Amino acid sequence: MDHPHRRHEPRKFSFQRSANPIERPSNESSKRGFALADFLVVASLFALTALLVHLASPTVPSLPQRKASPPVDSGGAVVAAVNPGSRLALYSRPNGNPVGVLGSRTVYGGPLKLPVVRTSGHWLGVLTAAMPNRRLGWVKAEPGALTFGRVRLELEADLSRQVLRVWSHGRIIRRIRVGIGRPGTTTPTGRFSITDKMPGSSLGPYYGCCLLALSGNQPHPPPGWTGGARLAIHGGAYGAVSAGCLHASTADLRYLMRVVRLGTQIVIHT
């Protein structure tokens, strides 16, 4: 995150139930309970299979070139929300070694929403801040651990034109002027996602009214960097002036806070 008065920006913007007694069921009710449980498990597996067939083998979309073109499927992008209480092992590749664990909340306290951009059998390739830039994380699609939905918007940041485009159903619905990273701390390119939306007032006046955190990180922080390296869209000046974040006006930030859902993808390119 960027601080206009210091070069040592950014500052990190940081943001359980007991079981009730259960009567012992009769043998007959136990049989009915087991039958119902079996039915629910089978139904869950059918629903999960249907989702994976629908997602079957899409590749990670290529970055848009200078000519504006729809970055994603006009039907919207699939997002997997980690259900409260669930914990998922995170892998660097299907059937690889685990590299971490994902809970249901982000490091800033918001609900964790993972854009699904690739599948391989029962494995889901997702965008997550827990992986380096341009690297997918992989999780198993376990019944009961995830809830699936879609987001209709996608964002596209064109660094050469210093503009952020908002896409919906294959067309641009808004163009937003943005400030970008300065030489030496240029804004990283790649495909990321919106992980959190937070009021700027809780983080400091230099962030403006509001902040949308991205899943990407700044791999080349300026000398003396003491804060976190997470990328974000927040208030600030125009031009190539930031430590890597995107700057936008108050009106545009309020618009993004209103219409952009968590898990929305953003493609950043030159």
Accessible surface in RSA format (square Angstrom, percent):
REM  Atomic radii and reference values for relative SASA: ProtOr
REM  Chains: A
REM  Algorithm: Lee & Richards
REM  Probe-radius: 1.40
REM  Slices: 20
REM RES _ NUM      All-atoms   Total-Side   Main-Chain    Non-polar    All polar
REM                ABS   REL    ABS   REL    ABS   REL    ABS   REL    ABS   REL
RES MET A   1     3.49   1.8   1.30   0.9   2.19   5.2   1.30   1.1   2.19   2.9
RES ASP A   2     7.67   5.4   7.09   7.1   0.59   1.4   6.80  16.0   0.88   0.9
RES HIS A   3    22.29  12.2  17.16  11.9   5.13  13.1   5.74   5.9  16.55  19.3
RES PRO A   4    95.86  69.9  52.02  47.4  43.84 159.4  65.47  54.1  30.39 188.9
RES HIS A   5   153.04  83.6 118.90  82.6  34.14  87.3  84.59  87.2  68.45  79.6
RES ARG A   6   114.99  48.3 103.25  52.6  11.74  28.0  55.87  76.4  59.12  35.8
RES ARG A   7   131.67  55.3 121.44  61.9  10.23  24.4  55.73  76.2  75.94  46.0
RES HIS A   8    92.42  50.5  90.11  62.6   2.31   5.9  48.32  49.8  44.10  51.3
RES GLU A   9     3.37   1.9   3.14   2.4   0.23   0.5   0.23   0.4   3.14   2.6
RES PRO A  10     1.22   0.9   0.01   0.0   1.21   4.4   0.51   0.4   0.71   4.4
RES ARG A  11   104.07  43.7  97.48  49.7   6.59  15.7  37.46  51.2  66.62  40.4
RES LYS A  12   135.97  66.3 123.97  76.1  12.00  28.6  67.89  61.1  68.08  72.5
RES PHE A  13     0.82   0.4   0.13   0.1   0.70   1.8   0.72   0.4   0.10   0.3
RES SER A  14    78.52  66.4  56.41  75.3  22.11  50.9  37.47  79.8  41.05  57.5
RES PHE A  15   112.28  56.2  48.70  30.2  63.59 165.5  83.56  50.7  28.73  82.2
RES GLN A  16   239.96 134.2 156.69 114.5  83.28 198.3  95.56 203.4 144.41 109.5
RES ARG A  17   241.49 101.4 184.96  94.3  56.53 134.6  84.13 115.0 157.35  95.4
RES SER A  18    99.52  84.1  76.49 102.1  23.02  53.0  50.41 107.3  49.11  68.8
RES ALA A  19   101.96  93.7  63.62  98.2  38.34  87.2  73.22 103.1  28.74  76.1
RES ASN A  20   118.68  81.8 107.96 104.3  10.72  25.8  23.11  55.6  95.57  92.4
RES PRO A  21   137.96 100.5 105.86  96.5  32.11 116.7 118.37  97.7  19.60 121.8
RES ILE A  22   157.66  89.7 123.54  92.0  34.12  82.2 127.65  91.9  30.01  81.4
RES GLU A  23   160.54  92.2 143.03 108.2  17.51  41.7  64.77 125.3  95.77  78.2
RES ARG A  24   227.70  95.6 195.51  99.7  32.19  76.6  71.55  97.8 156.14  94.6
RES PRO A  25    79.34  57.8  58.51  53.3  20.82  75.7  67.94  56.1  11.40  70.9
RES SER A  26    70.48  59.6  52.85  70.5  17.63  40.6  54.99 117.1  15.49  21.7
RES ASN A  27   125.86  86.8 119.12 115.1   6.73  16.2  25.36  61.0 100.50  97.1
RES GLU A  28   118.04  67.8 113.45  85.8   4.60  10.9  40.18  77.7  77.86  63.6
RES SER A  29    33.52  28.3  27.01  36.1   6.50  15.0  26.01  55.4   7.50  10.5
RES SER A  30    31.12  26.3  24.55  32.8   6.57  15.1  20.60  43.9  10.53  14.7
RES LYS A  31   148.98  72.7 142.32  87.3   6.66  15.9  87.91  79.1  61.07  65.1
RES ARG A  32   143.92  60.4 135.74  69.2   8.18  19.5  74.38 101.7  69.54  42.1
RES GLY A  33    37.33  46.0   0.00   N/A  37.33  46.0  32.47  89.1   4.86  10.9
RES PHE A  34   142.61  71.3 142.02  88.0   0.59   1.5 142.31  86.3   0.30   0.9
RES ALA A  35    62.08  57.1  50.22  77.5  11.86  27.0  56.73  79.9   5.35  14.2
RES LEU A  36   106.11  59.1 101.31  72.5   4.80  12.1 105.58  74.1   0.53   1.4
RES ALA A  37    47.08  43.3  42.98  66.3   4.10   9.3  46.67  65.7   0.41   1.1
RES ASP A  38    91.43  64.0  89.60  89.2   1.83   4.3  27.01  63.6  64.42  64.2
RES PHE A  39   131.84  66.0 126.13  78.1   5.71  14.8 131.44  79.7   0.40   1.1
RES LEU A  40    98.18  54.7  97.21  69.5   0.96   2.4  97.49  68.5   0.69   1.9
RES VAL A  41    87.91  57.8  84.89  76.9   3.02   7.3  87.85  76.3   0.06   0.2
RES VAL A  42    74.09  48.8  73.91  66.9   0.18   0.4  74.06  64.4   0.03   0.1
RES ALA A  43    42.66  39.2  32.25  49.8  10.42  23.7  38.13  53.7   4.53  12.0
RES SER A  44    49.81  42.1  40.54  54.1   9.27  21.3  16.46  35.0  33.35  46.7
RES LEU A  45    86.15  48.0  85.52  61.2   0.63   1.6  85.74  60.2   0.41   1.1
RES PHE A  46   144.75  72.4 139.89  86.6   4.86  12.6 140.95  85.5   3.80  10.9
RES ALA A  47    66.90  61.5  52.15  80.5  14.75  33.6  60.75  85.6   6.15  16.3
RES LEU A  48    24.88  13.9  20.32  14.5   4.56  11.5  24.32  17.1   0.56   1.5
RES THR A  49    75.68  53.8  74.13  75.1   1.56   3.7  51.50  69.2  24.18  36.6
RES ALA A  50    63.14  58.1  50.31  77.6  12.83  29.2  57.83  81.4   5.31  14.1
RES LEU A  51    32.41  18.1  27.26  19.5   5.15  12.9  31.91  22.4   0.50   1.4
RES LEU A  52    24.84  13.8  21.56  15.4   3.28   8.3  21.80  15.3   3.04   8.2
RES VAL A  53   104.66  68.9  94.19  85.3  10.47  25.2  96.82  84.1   7.85  21.3
RES HIS A  54   121.32  66.3  91.83  63.8  29.49  75.4  71.79  74.0  49.53  57.6
RES LEU A  55    14.65   8.2  11.75   8.4   2.90   7.3  14.62  10.3   0.03   0.1
RES ALA A  56    63.73  58.6  40.97  63.2  22.76  51.8  43.30  61.0  20.43  54.1
RES SER A  57    87.88  74.3  69.06  92.2  18.82  43.4  37.86  80.6  50.02  70.1
RES PRO A  58    55.64  40.6  44.50  40.6  11.14  40.5  54.81  45.3   0.83   5.2
RES THR A  59   104.66  74.4  94.06  95.4  10.60  25.3  65.37  87.8  39.29  59.4
RES VAL A  60    46.26  30.4  31.69  28.7  14.57  35.1  31.69  27.5  14.57  39.5
RES PRO A  61    47.93  34.9  34.69  31.6  13.25  48.1  44.21  36.5   3.73  23.2
RES SER A  62    98.24  83.0  76.67 102.3  21.57  49.7  52.74 112.3  45.50  63.7
RES LEU A  63    43.15  24.0  37.17  26.6   5.97  15.0  37.17  26.1   5.97  16.1
RES PRO A  64     9.36   6.8   1.06   1.0   8.30  30.2   7.43   6.1   1.92  12.0
RES GLN A  65   130.75  73.1 127.08  92.9   3.67   8.7  57.67 122.8  73.08  55.4
RES ARG A  66   136.80  57.4 133.89  68.3   2.91   6.9  57.92  79.2  78.88  47.8
RES LYS A  67   174.80  85.3 162.36  99.6  12.43  29.6 113.10 101.8  61.70  65.7
RES ALA A  68    37.57  34.5  16.97  26.2  20.60  46.9  16.97  23.9  20.60  54.6
RES SER A  69    48.52  41.0  47.01  62.7   1.52   3.5  32.35  68.9  16.17  22.7
RES PRO A  70    72.30  52.7  52.87  48.2  19.43  70.6  52.87  43.7  19.43 120.8
RES PRO A  71     9.89   7.2   0.47   0.4   9.42  34.2   4.64   3.8   5.25  32.6
RES VAL A  72    29.59  19.5  16.97  15.4  12.62  30.4  23.06  20.0   6.53  17.7
RES ASP A  73   100.77  70.6  80.16  79.8  20.61  48.7  38.12  89.7  62.64  62.5
RES SER A  74    60.72  51.3  52.76  70.4   7.96  18.3  19.71  42.0  41.01  57.5
RES GLY A  75    47.85  59.0   0.00   N/A  47.85  59.0  31.82  87.3  16.03  35.9
RES GLY A  76     3.42   4.2   0.00   N/A   3.42   4.2   1.39   3.8   2.03   4.6
RES ALA A  77    13.86  12.7   7.20  11.1   6.66  15.2  13.54  19.1   0.32   0.9
RES VAL A  78     7.83   5.2   5.66   5.1   2.17   5.2   5.66   4.9   2.17   5.9
RES VAL A  79     9.50   6.3   8.48   7.7   1.02   2.5   8.48   7.4   1.02   2.8
RES ALA A  80     0.17   0.2   0.17   0.3   0.00   0.0   0.17   0.2   0.00   0.0
RES ALA A  81    21.39  19.7  21.39  33.0   0.00   0.0  21.39  30.1   0.00   0.0
RES VAL A  82     7.30   4.8   0.00   0.0   7.30  17.6   0.00   0.0   7.30  19.8
RES ASN A  83    33.34  23.0  32.56  31.5   0.78   1.9  12.69  30.6  20.65  20.0
RES PRO A  84   115.43  84.1  97.89  89.2  17.54  63.8  98.07  81.0  17.36 107.9
RES GLY A  85    77.61  95.7   0.00   N/A  77.61  95.7  42.54 116.7  35.07  78.6
RES SER A  86    23.03  19.5  14.58  19.5   8.45  19.5   9.22  19.6  13.81  19.3
RES ARG A  87   171.07  71.8 143.47  73.1  27.60  65.7  54.99  75.2 116.07  70.3
RES LEU A  88     3.28   1.8   2.32   1.7   0.96   2.4   3.28   2.3   0.00   0.0
RES ALA A  89    39.48  36.3  27.94  43.1  11.54  26.3  28.26  39.8  11.22  29.7
RES LEU A  90     1.98   1.1   1.98   1.4   0.00   0.0   1.98   1.4   0.00   0.0
RES TYR A  91    29.31  13.7  29.31  16.7   0.00   0.0   7.72   5.8  21.59  26.6
RES SER A  92    25.36  21.4  17.50  23.4   7.86  18.1   8.28  17.6  17.08  23.9
RES ARG A  93   141.08  59.2 141.08  71.9   0.00   0.0  49.53  67.7  91.55  55.5
RES PRO A  94    36.57  26.7  26.40  24.1  10.17  37.0  26.40  21.8  10.17  63.2
RES ASN A  95   128.30  88.5  92.43  89.3  35.87  86.4  34.01  81.9  94.29  91.1
RES GLY A  96    12.18  15.0   0.00   N/A  12.18  15.0   3.08   8.5   9.10  20.4
RES ASN A  97   112.52  77.6 111.47 107.7   1.06   2.5  24.30  58.5  88.22  85.3
RES PRO A  98    84.12  61.3  64.86  59.1  19.27  70.0  64.86  53.5  19.27 119.8
RES VAL A  99    82.46  54.3  43.10  39.0  39.36  94.8  51.40  44.7  31.06  84.2
RES GLY A 100    30.51  37.6   0.00   N/A  30.51  37.6  27.61  75.8   2.90   6.5
RES VAL A 101    85.78  56.4  55.19  50.0  30.60  73.7  55.19  48.0  30.60  83.0
RES LEU A 102    15.57   8.7  14.17  10.1   1.40   3.5  15.57  10.9   0.00   0.0
RES GLY A 103    21.68  26.7   0.00   N/A  21.68  26.7  12.56  34.5   9.12  20.4
RES SER A 104    20.78  17.6  15.24  20.3   5.54  12.8   2.04   4.3  18.74  26.3
RES ARG A 105   142.99  60.0 124.99  63.7  18.00  42.9  51.71  70.7  91.28  55.3
RES THR A 106    20.15  14.3   6.96   7.1  13.18  31.4  12.34  16.6   7.81  11.8
RES VAL A 107   118.53  78.0  85.62  77.5  32.91  79.3  95.05  82.6  23.48  63.7
RES TYR A 108    16.82   7.9  14.72   8.4   2.11   5.5   7.67   5.8   9.15  11.3
RES GLY A 109    40.58  50.0   0.00   N/A  40.58  50.0  30.15  82.7  10.43  23.4
RES GLY A 110    15.80  19.5   0.00   N/A  15.80  19.5  14.56  40.0   1.24   2.8
RES PRO A 111    52.23  38.1  52.23  47.6   0.00   0.0  52.23  43.1   0.00   0.0
RES LEU A 112    20.01  11.1  19.12  13.7   0.88   2.2  19.12  13.4   0.88   2.4
RES LYS A 113    61.10  29.8  55.32  33.9   5.78  13.8  16.67  15.0  44.42  47.3
RES LEU A 114     1.37   0.8   1.37   1.0   0.00   0.0   1.37   1.0   0.00   0.0
RES PRO A 115     0.01   0.0   0.01   0.0   0.00   0.0   0.01   0.0   0.00   0.0
RES VAL A 116     9.56   6.3   0.00   0.0   9.56  23.0   0.00   0.0   9.56  25.9
RES VAL A 117     8.88   5.8   2.21   2.0   6.66  16.1   7.68   6.7   1.20   3.3
RES ARG A 118    88.88  37.3  88.60  45.2   0.29   0.7  20.80  28.4  68.08  41.3
RES THR A 119    12.67   9.0   4.44   4.5   8.23  19.6   0.76   1.0  11.91  18.0
RES SER A 120    53.14  44.9  44.00  58.7   9.14  21.1  18.15  38.6  34.99  49.0
RES GLY A 121    63.51  78.3   0.00   N/A  63.51  78.3  44.47 122.0  19.04  42.6
RES HIS A 122    93.41  51.1  91.18  63.4   2.22   5.7  65.06  67.0  28.35  33.0
RES TRP A 123     8.05   3.2   8.05   3.9   0.00   0.0   7.31   3.9   0.74   1.2
RES LEU A 124     0.00   0.0   0.00   0.0   0.00   0.0   0.00   0.0   0.00   0.0
RES GLY A 125     0.00   0.0   0.00   N/A   0.00   0.0   0.00   0.0   0.00   0.0
RES VAL A 126     0.00   0.0   0.00   0.0   0.00   0.0   0.00   0.0   0.00   0.0
RES LEU A 127    14.54   8.1  12.68   9.1   1.87   4.7  13.37   9.4   1.17   3.2
RES THR A 128    13.40   9.5   3.37   3.4  10.03  23.9   2.91   3.9  10.49  15.9
RES ALA A 129    32.37  29.8  16.48  25.4  15.89  36.2  16.48  23.2  15.89  42.1
RES ALA A 130    64.59  59.4  24.80  38.3  39.79  90.5  37.92  53.4  26.67  70.7
RES MET A 131    13.17   6.8   8.30   5.5   4.87  11.6   7.16   6.1   6.01   8.0
RES PRO A 132    82.73  60.3  69.48  63.3  13.26  48.2  79.42  65.6   3.32  20.6
RES ASN A 133    38.44  26.5  20.36  19.7  18.08  43.5  19.58  47.1  18.86  18.2
RES ARG A 134   152.35  64.0 111.32  56.7  41.03  97.7  64.90  88.7  87.45  53.0
RES ARG A 135   123.18  51.7 114.82  58.5   8.36  19.9  39.80  54.4  83.38  50.5
RES LEU A 136    26.01  14.5  19.04  13.6   6.98  17.5  19.04  13.4   6.98  18.8
RES GLY A 137     0.00   0.0   0.00   N/A   0.00   0.0   0.00   0.0   0.00   0.0
RES TRP A 138    19.76   7.9  19.76   9.6   0.00   0.0  10.73   5.7   9.03  14.6
RES VAL A 139     0.14   0.1   0.14   0.1   0.00   0.0   0.14   0.1   0.00   0.0
RES LYS A 140    71.99  35.1  70.83  43.5   1.16   2.8  19.14  17.2  52.85  56.3
RES ALA A 141     5.18   4.8   0.00   0.0   5.18  11.8   0.66   0.9   4.52  12.0
RES GLU A 142    81.77  46.9  77.80  58.9   3.97   9.4  25.33  49.0  56.44  46.1
RES PRO A 143    70.76  51.6  42.54  38.8  28.22 102.6  49.63  41.0  21.13 131.3
RES GLY A 144    62.66  77.3   0.00   N/A  62.66  77.3  40.02 109.8  22.63  50.7
RES ALA A 145    10.55   9.7   9.04  14.0   1.51   3.4  10.22  14.4   0.33   0.9
RES LEU A 146    16.91   9.4   1.31   0.9  15.60  39.2   1.31   0.9  15.60  42.0
RES THR A 147    78.30  55.7  73.23  74.2   5.07  12.1  60.64  81.4  17.66  26.7
RES PHE A 148    59.97  30.0  31.09  19.3  28.88  75.1  31.86  19.3  28.11  80.5
RES GLY A 149    35.19  43.4   0.00   N/A  35.19  43.4  33.11  90.9   2.08   4.7
RES ARG A 150    91.20  38.3  77.77  39.6  13.42  32.0  45.37  62.0  45.83  27.8
RES VAL A 151     4.11   2.7   3.37   3.0   0.74   1.8   3.50   3.0   0.61   1.7
RES ARG A 152   119.41  50.1 111.21  56.7   8.20  19.5  45.86  62.7  73.55  44.6
RES LEU A 153     6.77   3.8   4.13   3.0   2.64   6.6   4.18   2.9   2.59   7.0
RES GLU A 154     1.58   0.9   1.18   0.9   0.41   1.0   1.18   2.3   0.41   0.3
RES LEU A 155     0.00   0.0   0.00   0.0   0.00   0.0   0.00   0.0   0.00   0.0
RES GLU A 156     0.00   0.0   0.00   0.0   0.00   0.0   0.00   0.0   0.00   0.0
RES ALA A 157     0.17   0.2   0.17   0.3   0.00   0.0   0.17   0.2   0.00   0.0
RES ASP A 158     0.77   0.5   0.00   0.0   0.77   1.8   0.51   1.2   0.26   0.3
RES LEU A 159    16.68   9.3  13.46   9.6   3.23   8.1  13.60   9.6   3.08   8.3
RES SER A 160    56.70  47.9  16.36  21.8  40.34  92.9  28.66  61.0  28.04  39.3
RES ARG A 161   119.76  50.3  93.58  47.7  26.18  62.3  38.73  52.9  81.03  49.1
RES GLN A 162    54.55  30.5  52.66  38.5   1.89   4.5  10.44  22.2  44.11  33.5
RES VAL A 163    21.18  13.9  21.18  19.2   0.00   0.0  21.18  18.4   0.00   0.0
RES LEU A 164     0.00   0.0   0.00   0.0   0.00   0.0   0.00   0.0   0.00   0.0
RES ARG A 165    12.91   5.4  12.91   6.6   0.00   0.0   0.00   0.0  12.91   7.8
RES VAL A 166     0.00   0.0   0.00   0.0   0.00   0.0   0.00   0.0   0.00   0.0
RES TRP A 167    12.75   5.1  12.40   6.0   0.35   0.8  12.46   6.6   0.29   0.5
RES SER A 168     6.46   5.5   5.35   7.1   1.11   2.6   2.59   5.5   3.87   5.4
RES HIS A 169   110.49  60.4  90.74  63.1  19.75  50.5  66.72  68.8  43.77  50.9
RES GLY A 170    29.83  36.8   0.00   N/A  29.83  36.8   9.76  26.8  20.07  45.0
RES ARG A 171   155.79  65.4 152.81  77.9   2.98   7.1  57.58  78.7  98.21  59.5
RES ILE A 172    34.49  19.6  13.55  10.1  20.95  50.5  13.55   9.8  20.95  56.8
RES ILE A 173    60.52  34.4  27.06  20.2  33.46  80.7  33.34  24.0  27.18  73.8
RES ARG A 174    79.92  33.6  72.09  36.8   7.82  18.6  21.44  29.3  58.47  35.4
RES ARG A 175   157.83  66.3 130.68  66.6  27.15  64.6  46.61  63.7 111.22  67.4
RES ILE A 176     0.63   0.4   0.00   0.0   0.63   1.5   0.61   0.4   0.02   0.1
RES ARG A 177   144.56  60.7 136.93  69.8   7.63  18.2  47.63  65.1  96.93  58.7
RES VAL A 178     0.72   0.5   0.62   0.6   0.10   0.2   0.62   0.5   0.10   0.3
RES GLY A 179     0.00   0.0   0.00   N/A   0.00   0.0   0.00   0.0   0.00   0.0
RES ILE A 180    20.48  11.7  20.48  15.3   0.00   0.0  20.48  14.8   0.00   0.0
RES GLY A 181     3.88   4.8   0.00   N/A   3.88   4.8   0.00   0.0   3.88   8.7
RES ARG A 182    38.91  16.3  38.91  19.8   0.00   0.0  24.23  33.1  14.68   8.9
RES PRO A 183   112.35  81.9  95.02  86.6  17.33  63.0  98.38  81.2  13.97  86.8
RES GLY A 184    65.55  80.8   0.00   N/A  65.55  80.8  42.25 115.9  23.30  52.2
RES THR A 185     4.88   3.5   4.69   4.8   0.19   0.5   4.88   6.6   0.00   0.0
RES THR A 186    85.35  60.7  80.67  81.8   4.68  11.1  49.61  66.6  35.74  54.0
RES THR A 187     6.42   4.6   0.94   1.0   5.48  13.1   0.94   1.3   5.48   8.3
RES PRO A 188    16.69  12.2   6.41   5.8  10.28  37.4  16.69  13.8   0.00   0.0
RES THR A 189    37.02  26.3  30.07  30.5   6.94  16.5  12.26  16.5  24.76  37.4
RES GLY A 190     0.77   0.9   0.00   N/A   0.77   0.9   0.77   2.1   0.00   0.0
RES ARG A 191    16.14   6.8   8.11   4.1   8.03  19.1   8.07  11.0   8.08   4.9
RES PHE A 192     4.62   2.3   4.62   2.9   0.00   0.0   4.62   2.8   0.00   0.0
RES SER A 193     1.16   1.0   1.16   1.5   0.00   0.0   0.00   0.0   1.16   1.6
RES ILE A 194     0.09   0.1   0.00   0.0   0.09   0.2   0.00   0.0   0.09   0.3
RES THR A 195    13.99  10.0  10.11  10.2   3.88   9.3  13.07  17.6   0.92   1.4
RES ASP A 196     5.18   3.6   3.96   3.9   1.21   2.9   2.91   6.9   2.26   2.3
RES LYS A 197    68.02  33.2  42.08  25.8  25.94  61.8  23.96  21.6  44.06  46.9
RES MET A 198     1.45   0.8   1.45   1.0   0.00   0.0   1.45   1.2   0.00   0.0
RES PRO A 199    71.68  52.2  70.17  64.0   1.51   5.5  71.68  59.2   0.00   0.0
RES GLY A 200     0.03   0.0   0.00   N/A   0.03   0.0   0.03   0.1   0.00   0.0
RES SER A 201   103.63  87.6  68.50  91.4  35.13  80.9  56.53 120.4  47.10  66.0
RES SER A 202    70.37  59.5  38.44  51.3  31.92  73.5  48.13 102.5  22.24  31.2
RES LEU A 203     4.91   2.7   4.14   3.0   0.77   1.9   4.91   3.4   0.00   0.0
RES GLY A 204     9.04  11.2   0.00   N/A   9.04  11.2   8.58  23.6   0.46   1.0
RES PRO A 205   126.21  92.0  97.68  89.0  28.53 103.7 108.79  89.8  17.43 108.3
RES TYR A 206    36.21  16.9  21.55  12.3  14.65  38.1  24.38  18.3  11.83  14.6
RES TYR A 207     0.50   0.2   0.50   0.3   0.00   0.0   0.05   0.0   0.45   0.6
RES GLY A 208    29.10  35.9   0.00   N/A  29.10  35.9  23.55  64.6   5.55  12.4
RES CYS A 209    29.66  22.4   5.78   6.4  23.88  56.1  17.90  45.3  11.76  12.7
RES CYS A 210     5.63   4.3   5.63   6.3   0.00   0.0   1.80   4.6   3.83   4.1
RES LEU A 211     0.00   0.0   0.00   0.0   0.00   0.0   0.00   0.0   0.00   0.0
RES LEU A 212     0.00   0.0   0.00   0.0   0.00   0.0   0.00   0.0   0.00   0.0
RES ALA A 213     0.00   0.0   0.00   0.0   0.00   0.0   0.00   0.0   0.00   0.0
RES LEU A 214     1.28   0.7   1.28   0.9   0.00   0.0   1.28   0.9   0.00   0.0
RES SER A 215     6.51   5.5   3.63   4.8   2.88   6.6   0.44   0.9   6.07   8.5
RES GLY A 216     0.64   0.8   0.00   N/A   0.64   0.8   0.64   1.8   0.00   0.0
RES ASN A 217    43.80  30.2  43.80  42.3   0.00   0.0  19.14  46.1  24.66  23.8
RES GLN A 218     7.71   4.3   3.32   2.4   4.39  10.5   2.08   4.4   5.62   4.3
RES PRO A 219    79.02  57.6  47.27  43.1  31.75 115.4  58.80  48.5  20.22 125.7
RES HIS A 220   123.43  67.5 119.22  82.9   4.21  10.8  80.63  83.1  42.79  49.8
RES PRO A 221    60.33  44.0  42.53  38.8  17.81  64.7  42.53  35.1  17.81 110.7
RES PRO A 222     3.35   2.4   0.13   0.1   3.22  11.7   0.94   0.8   2.41  15.0
RES PRO A 223   109.58  79.9  93.88  85.6  15.70  57.1 105.98  87.5   3.60  22.4
RES GLY A 224    46.49  57.3   0.00   N/A  46.49  57.3  31.88  87.5  14.61  32.7
RES TRP A 225    42.69  17.1  16.45   8.0  26.24  61.6  16.40   8.7  26.30  42.7
RES THR A 226   115.29  82.0  76.93  78.0  38.36  91.4  67.00  90.0  48.29  73.0
RES GLY A 227    21.85  26.9   0.00   N/A  21.85  26.9   9.38  25.7  12.47  27.9
RES GLY A 228     8.44  10.4   0.00   N/A   8.44  10.4   8.44  23.2   0.00   0.0
RES ALA A 229    31.06  28.6  23.74  36.6   7.31  16.6  23.92  33.7   7.13  18.9
RES ARG A 230    28.10  11.8  27.14  13.8   0.96   2.3  17.27  23.6  10.84   6.6
RES LEU A 231     3.02   1.7   3.02   2.2   0.00   0.0   3.02   2.1   0.00   0.0
RES ALA A 232     0.25   0.2   0.00   0.0   0.25   0.6   0.00   0.0   0.25   0.7
RES ILE A 233     0.00   0.0   0.00   0.0   0.00   0.0   0.00   0.0   0.00   0.0
RES HIS A 234     0.57   0.3   0.57   0.4   0.00   0.0   0.57   0.6   0.00   0.0
RES GLY A 235     6.87   8.5   0.00   N/A   6.87   8.5   6.48  17.8   0.39   0.9
RES GLY A 236    45.26  55.8   0.00   N/A  45.26  55.8  23.36  64.1  21.90  49.0
RES ALA A 237    63.99  58.8  49.07  75.7  14.93  34.0  58.80  82.8   5.19  13.7
RES TYR A 238    73.31  34.2  57.55  32.7  15.76  41.0  46.07  34.6  27.25  33.6
RES GLY A 239    22.42  27.6   0.00   N/A  22.42  27.6  22.28  61.2   0.13   0.3
RES ALA A 240    45.39  41.7  27.48  42.4  17.90  40.7  27.48  38.7  17.90  47.4
RES VAL A 241    63.67  41.9  49.06  44.4  14.60  35.2  51.97  45.2  11.70  31.7
RES SER A 242     0.93   0.8   0.00   0.0   0.93   2.1   0.93   2.0   0.00   0.0
RES ALA A 243     1.53   1.4   0.28   0.4   1.25   2.8   0.57   0.8   0.95   2.5
RES GLY A 244     0.97   1.2   0.00   N/A   0.97   1.2   0.54   1.5   0.43   1.0
RES CYS A 245     3.17   2.4   2.36   2.6   0.81   1.9   0.68   1.7   2.50   2.7
RES LEU A 246     1.20   0.7   1.16   0.8   0.04   0.1   1.16   0.8   0.04   0.1
RES HIS A 247    11.09   6.1  11.09   7.7   0.00   0.0  10.83  11.2   0.26   0.3
RES ALA A 248     2.05   1.9   0.00   0.0   2.05   4.7   0.12   0.2   1.93   5.1
RES SER A 249    39.00  33.0  29.27  39.1   9.74  22.4  35.31  75.2   3.69   5.2
RES THR A 250    71.34  50.7  65.69  66.6   5.65  13.5  35.69  47.9  35.65  53.9
RES ALA A 251    69.84  64.2  55.99  86.4  13.84  31.5  62.68  88.3   7.16  19.0
RES ASP A 252    20.78  14.6  20.78  20.7   0.00   0.0   0.25   0.6  20.53  20.5
RES LEU A 253     0.69   0.4   0.69   0.5   0.00   0.0   0.69   0.5   0.00   0.0
RES ARG A 254   136.06  57.1 131.06  66.8   5.00  11.9  46.87  64.1  89.19  54.1
RES TYR A 255    24.95  11.6  24.57  14.0   0.38   1.0  18.66  14.0   6.29   7.8
RES LEU A 256     0.00   0.0   0.00   0.0   0.00   0.0   0.00   0.0   0.00   0.0
RES MET A 257    46.11  23.9  38.13  25.2   7.98  19.0  38.29  32.6   7.82  10.4
RES ARG A 258   169.29  71.1 135.11  68.9  34.18  81.4  74.87 102.3  94.42  57.2
RES VAL A 259    38.71  25.5  23.42  21.2  15.29  36.8  29.69  25.8   9.02  24.5
RES VAL A 260     0.45   0.3   0.00   0.0   0.45   1.1   0.09   0.1   0.37   1.0
RES ARG A 261   139.17  58.4 135.40  69.0   3.77   9.0  54.05  73.9  85.11  51.6
RES LEU A 262    30.15  16.8  23.86  17.1   6.29  15.8  23.86  16.8   6.29  16.9
RES GLY A 263     0.00   0.0   0.00   N/A   0.00   0.0   0.00   0.0   0.00   0.0
RES THR A 264     0.58   0.4   0.58   0.6   0.00   0.0   0.00   0.0   0.58   0.9
RES GLN A 265     6.59   3.7   6.15   4.5   0.44   1.1   0.69   1.5   5.90   4.5
RES ILE A 266     0.00   0.0   0.00   0.0   0.00   0.0   0.00   0.0   0.00   0.0
RES VAL A 267     0.00   0.0   0.00   0.0   0.00   0.0   0.00   0.0   0.00   0.0
RES ILE A 268     0.18   0.1   0.18   0.1   0.00   0.0   0.18   0.1   0.00   0.0
RES HIS A 269     7.26   4.0   6.69   4.7   0.57   1.5   6.88   7.1   0.38   0.4
RES THR A 270    98.91  70.3  87.87  89.1  11.04  26.3  56.44  75.8  42.48  64.2
END  Absolute sums over single chains surface
CHAIN  1 A    13952.9      10840.0       3113.0       8171.5       5781.5
END  Absolute sums over all chains
TOTAL         13952.9      10840.0       3113.0       8171.5       5781.5
